[in-house]
């Protein structure tokens, strides 16, 4: 693969995820030995990226994502995002990524869809959903 800047890798990552093309994203943009760290533990390599992507797709099927902050500095990229799919929302997803050899070597989500606490009306805290996403209560 030709050398790509961090910006090019990160923009391709965001574009493929917006199109729900997990396989293309994993193959082009993640190192085989990448590590994704979450509150639920560490996930390794392409299989770990696919597992987390599949979970996200299950929790936010065909979700609409909005990138609130996107930053690239040298080999590091940072993202703050929110998402909505039906009654499920994520208000404060975030992650940082390091580009090494034109692929994302590590992803260290600060808060991800898996780390969200469910919020009910007026700030009450009902039982958590399986992915700890925010569920809008009627």
Backbone bond lengths (Angstrom), bond angles and torsions (degrees), N, CA, C in turn:
res aa  C-N    CA-C-N  psi(-1)  N-CA   C-N-CA  omega(-1)  CA-C   N-CA-C  phi
1 X - - - 1.454 - - 1.523 108.25 -
2 X 1.317 115.76 137.20 1.460 120.86 178.72 1.522 110.28 -65.49
3 X 1.328 115.44 153.29 1.458 120.00 178.43 1.526 109.50 -62.04
4 X 1.329 116.00 132.05 1.462 121.30 175.99 1.519 107.89 -125.40
5 X 1.300 115.13 143.50 1.460 119.74 177.53 1.528 109.36 -71.91
6 X 1.329 115.22 164.77 1.460 119.91 176.38 1.523 110.06 -57.53
7 X 1.311 116.64 -41.64 1.470 120.35 179.70 1.519 110.92 -60.59
8 X 1.331 117.94 -44.22 1.462 121.45 179.97 1.529 111.63 -63.79
9 X 1.324 116.88 -44.33 1.469 120.87 179.27 1.522 109.95 -63.38
10 X 1.316 116.35 -46.64 1.459 120.81 -175.93 1.537 111.15 -67.04
11 X 1.327 117.12 -41.53 1.463 119.77 177.43 1.525 111.35 -63.03
12 X 1.341 117.26 -38.77 1.458 120.24 176.94 1.526 110.42 -66.12
13 X 1.322 117.23 -40.71 1.472 121.51 176.62 1.530 109.95 -57.10
14 X 1.325 117.56 -50.01 1.466 121.02 -178.37 1.527 111.32 -64.36
15 X 1.330 117.20 -41.70 1.466 120.66 -179.02 1.526 111.69 -65.08
16 X 1.325 117.53 -43.46 1.473 118.94 -179.34 1.527 110.88 -68.81
17 X 1.318 117.44 -36.21 1.464 119.12 178.00 1.520 111.74 -68.68
18 X 1.326 117.63 -37.12 1.467 120.06 176.76 1.521 111.34 -60.83
19 X 1.323 116.59 -31.90 1.469 121.88 179.14 1.526 111.78 -89.06
20 X 1.333 116.77 4.76 1.472 122.64 -179.28 1.530 111.31 59.43
21 X 1.342 117.02 38.87 1.460 123.23 179.77 1.524 109.80 -105.12
22 X 1.327 115.52 69.46 1.459 121.38 -176.51 1.524 111.94 -57.96
23 X 1.328 117.54 -46.41 1.463 120.58 -177.65 1.519 112.87 -59.60
24 X 1.322 116.34 -43.93 1.474 119.95 178.85 1.517 110.28 -64.74
25 X 1.329 116.82 -41.04 1.468 120.55 179.61 1.521 110.71 -62.08
26 X 1.315 117.05 -48.54 1.469 120.75 -178.56 1.524 110.22 -61.12
27 X 1.322 117.76 -47.57 1.453 121.62 -176.40 1.514 114.37 -65.15
28 X 1.332 116.78 -36.34 1.467 120.24 -176.00 1.513 114.04 -93.50
29 X 1.330 117.47 -29.14 1.460 118.88 -164.42 1.517 116.11 -119.74
30 X 1.312 119.56 -3.13 1.460 120.60 -179.87 1.517 110.60 -121.82
31 X 1.315 115.72 136.94 1.465 121.04 174.27 1.526 109.04 -69.07
32 X 1.311 116.19 149.51 1.465 119.85 179.47 1.525 111.79 -63.65
33 X 1.328 117.65 -23.55 1.463 120.19 -179.91 1.529 112.18 -107.70
34 X 1.349 116.74 26.67 1.463 119.48 179.76 1.532 110.51 -66.69
35 X 1.301 114.71 160.18 1.466 122.04 179.15 1.522 107.66 -130.58
36 X 1.321 116.11 131.37 1.454 121.27 174.11 1.519 106.58 -118.06
37 X 1.323 115.55 120.64 1.460 121.08 -177.78 1.523 109.51 -105.29
38 X 1.324 115.85 129.22 1.458 121.58 178.05 1.518 108.45 -134.96
39 X 1.306 115.15 174.49 1.457 119.89 176.12 1.531 111.28 -61.15
40 X 1.305 116.79 -27.85 1.472 121.62 -179.54 1.520 112.89 -85.52
41 X 1.302 117.61 0.67 1.455 120.28 178.63 1.513 112.10 125.62
42 X 1.321 115.36 -174.45 1.457 122.01 -179.12 1.525 109.70 -101.42
43 X 1.316 115.25 142.43 1.451 122.21 178.61 1.520 107.07 -122.42
44 X 1.330 115.76 135.75 1.458 120.63 -169.26 1.520 112.30 -118.30
45 X 1.334 113.97 140.36 1.454 121.74 171.20 1.514 114.49 67.22
46 X 1.330 113.79 -171.80 1.461 120.22 -178.83 1.523 111.77 -60.62
47 X 1.327 117.55 -36.72 1.467 119.66 178.68 1.521 111.20 -62.94
48 X 1.318 117.50 -39.56 1.458 121.08 178.25 1.515 112.03 -66.07
49 X 1.342 117.40 -41.01 1.460 121.22 178.06 1.530 109.41 -63.53
50 X 1.341 116.16 -43.91 1.472 119.68 179.31 1.526 111.26 -64.07
51 X 1.331 117.51 -40.75 1.463 120.27 178.96 1.529 111.06 -60.66
52 X 1.321 116.70 -47.90 1.464 119.65 179.80 1.521 111.59 -66.76
53 X 1.326 117.51 -38.96 1.466 120.70 177.40 1.515 111.98 -63.63
54 X 1.323 116.66 -38.32 1.464 121.27 177.84 1.523 110.34 -66.76
55 X 1.317 117.09 -41.86 1.472 120.40 176.73 1.524 110.95 -61.56
56 X 1.320 116.59 -43.63 1.452 120.83 179.93 1.527 110.40 -62.90
57 X 1.326 117.02 -43.73 1.464 120.63 178.76 1.525 110.61 -62.97
58 X 1.318 117.65 -36.07 1.469 121.56 178.13 1.530 110.90 -66.53
59 X 1.317 116.53 -42.56 1.466 120.92 -177.89 1.525 113.05 -77.88
60 X 1.337 116.26 -31.74 1.468 121.19 -179.29 1.526 108.90 -128.89
61 X 1.346 117.36 65.97 1.470 119.22 -175.70 1.529 111.33 -60.02
62 X 1.327 114.53 125.43 1.464 121.30 -178.32 1.522 111.89 51.13
63 X 1.319 115.21 39.06 1.457 121.50 -177.95 1.516 112.84 -61.96
64 X 1.313 114.23 151.76 1.464 121.88 174.00 1.525 106.93 -99.31
65 X 1.326 117.22 120.82 1.455 123.07 -177.00 1.524 110.26 -105.98
66 X 1.314 115.01 143.75 1.464 121.21 174.73 1.518 107.01 -126.39
67 X 1.318 116.21 125.67 1.459 121.79 179.89 1.515 108.00 -93.19
68 X 1.321 116.19 109.51 1.461 121.77 -174.82 1.525 111.70 -84.07
69 X 1.319 117.53 -38.01 1.461 122.46 178.19 1.520 108.03 -138.42
70 X 1.314 116.20 125.56 1.459 122.00 175.38 1.518 106.31 -129.84
71 X 1.326 116.49 122.54 1.451 120.09 179.54 1.511 111.25 -134.61
72 X 1.317 116.14 142.95 1.464 121.88 175.75 1.512 107.59 -131.03
73 X 1.310 115.98 129.05 1.467 122.15 178.80 1.526 106.96 -139.64
74 X 1.323 116.67 108.10 1.462 120.13 -178.98 1.525 110.45 62.45
75 X 1.327 116.68 -121.72 1.464 121.67 -178.76 1.525 112.99 -93.77
76 X 1.325 118.50 5.26 1.463 121.53 -175.07 1.525 110.19 -115.19
77 X 1.330 115.46 138.97 1.464 121.79 174.63 1.530 108.08 -124.21
78 X 1.330 115.53 150.97 1.464 121.73 -178.66 1.520 108.44 -135.82
79 X 1.326 116.08 142.15 1.455 121.57 -176.63 1.520 110.36 -139.55
80 X 1.328 116.49 133.61 1.462 122.70 166.89 1.522 105.70 -119.31
81 X 1.340 116.52 130.80 1.446 120.71 -173.87 1.523 111.38 -141.91
82 X 1.332 114.20 163.07 1.453 120.04 167.52 1.518 107.05 -134.88
83 X 1.331 115.65 165.46 1.464 119.87 -176.40 1.522 109.57 -151.58
84 X 1.329 114.09 156.51 1.459 121.30 178.04 1.530 108.99 -142.87
85 X 1.311 115.66 136.24 1.467 122.37 172.54 1.521 106.61 -147.38
86 X 1.311 116.64 106.40 1.459 120.39 -177.54 1.512 110.72 61.10
87 X 1.318 116.32 -123.85 1.465 122.03 -179.11 1.525 113.04 -88.34
88 X 1.316 118.13 -1.20 1.460 121.74 -177.03 1.517 110.26 -101.28
89 X 1.331 115.88 132.43 1.456 120.66 176.79 1.519 110.08 -133.00
90 X 1.296 115.56 152.34 1.458 123.33 168.78 1.514 105.44 -122.61
91 X 1.322 116.02 122.06 1.457 120.13 -174.10 1.518 114.62 -94.13
92 X 1.328 117.80 -23.91 1.461 118.77 -171.44 1.525 112.53 -147.43
93 X 1.333 116.05 57.13 1.454 119.81 173.79 1.521 109.34 -75.10
94 X 1.321 117.09 147.68 1.462 120.71 178.57 1.514 109.93 -153.44
95 X 1.303 116.20 153.50 1.447 120.30 176.17 1.510 110.80 -161.25
96 X 1.319 115.96 156.19 1.457 120.78 173.64 1.517 107.42 -126.48
97 X 1.323 116.18 150.02 1.446 122.33 -172.96 1.513 109.28 -138.68
98 X 1.336 115.64 145.96 1.459 120.37 177.23 1.519 108.54 -118.45
99 X 1.320 116.86 127.97 1.455 122.70 178.30 1.526 109.04 -91.02
100 X 1.315 115.51 127.15 1.465 120.45 175.62 1.517 107.51 -141.98
101 X 1.279 117.07 122.43 1.460 123.44 -179.36 1.525 111.63 59.36
102 X 1.335 116.93 40.06 1.462 125.06 174.19 1.524 114.74 69.02
103 X 1.325 117.75 18.68 1.464 121.82 172.64 1.520 108.32 -138.34
104 X 1.321 116.53 158.09 1.460 120.46 178.52 1.523 108.36 -75.65
105 X 1.307 116.14 115.03 1.454 122.11 -177.28 1.523 110.54 -79.60
106 X 1.292 116.59 -47.96 1.458 120.22 -176.69 1.516 109.30 -135.10
107 X 1.278 114.89 145.81 1.462 119.92 171.97 1.510 105.93 -128.10
108 X 1.297 116.75 127.78 1.457 121.74 -177.74 1.520 109.14 -123.39
109 X 1.333 118.13 79.84 1.457 118.23 179.21 1.519 111.66 -60.42
110 X 1.315 115.76 128.89 1.456 120.49 176.96 1.522 109.26 -75.53
111 X 1.318 115.81 -49.30 1.463 123.67 173.66 1.505 105.03 -139.81
112 X 1.294 116.79 125.96 1.449 119.46 -179.96 1.510 109.29 -121.07
113 X 1.302 115.34 177.95 1.458 121.56 177.64 1.516 110.67 -55.99
114 X 1.314 118.56 -26.85 1.463 120.91 -178.64 1.523 111.46 -80.52
115 X 1.320 117.51 -13.19 1.456 120.49 -175.00 1.523 113.65 -104.01
116 X 1.329 117.77 3.03 1.449 120.36 -175.26 1.524 111.03 -78.50
117 X 1.300 116.28 136.59 1.463 120.54 174.34 1.521 107.92 -87.73
118 X 1.308 116.22 138.81 1.468 119.96 178.37 1.517 108.90 -68.43
119 X 1.322 115.47 139.52 1.455 120.23 179.73 1.510 109.11 -123.14
120 X 1.299 115.57 130.12 1.455 120.25 177.96 1.510 110.75 -101.37
121 X 1.321 116.31 -167.83 1.457 120.06 -179.39 1.523 111.91 -61.67
122 X 1.320 115.81 142.57 1.463 123.83 175.81 1.531 112.64 53.84
123 X 1.313 116.96 33.99 1.457 119.92 173.71 1.518 115.54 81.17
124 X 1.345 118.53 4.10 1.459 119.19 177.77 1.511 109.19 -66.17
125 X 1.293 117.43 160.07 1.451 121.43 -178.82 1.521 109.63 -119.43
126 X 1.347 117.17 93.75 1.456 119.44 175.11 1.523 109.88 -73.66
127 X 1.309 116.53 177.87 1.465 120.45 177.89 1.519 109.21 -56.86
128 X 1.307 116.62 147.30 1.460 121.38 -177.39 1.522 110.68 -73.59
129 X 1.321 114.22 145.30 1.456 119.97 172.36 1.523 107.48 -75.67
130 X 1.335 118.28 164.47 1.464 119.90 -178.44 1.515 113.71 -54.83
131 X 1.312 119.09 -34.23 1.454 120.46 -178.80 1.533 111.70 -101.99
132 X 1.317 116.80 5.67 1.456 121.42 179.46 1.517 111.15 60.23
133 X 1.321 117.18 31.94 1.462 121.41 176.40 1.525 108.25 -83.57
134 X 1.291 114.46 165.37 1.454 119.23 174.44 1.526 107.16 -80.74
135 X 1.312 116.51 126.67 1.454 121.18 176.47 1.523 106.78 -110.01
136 X 1.291 117.00 124.26 1.460 119.73 177.95 1.510 108.25 -72.42
137 X 1.301 115.00 128.89 1.458 121.07 -179.27 1.506 108.63 -96.17
138 X 1.331 118.17 140.25 1.476 122.57 177.73 1.506 109.23 -94.34
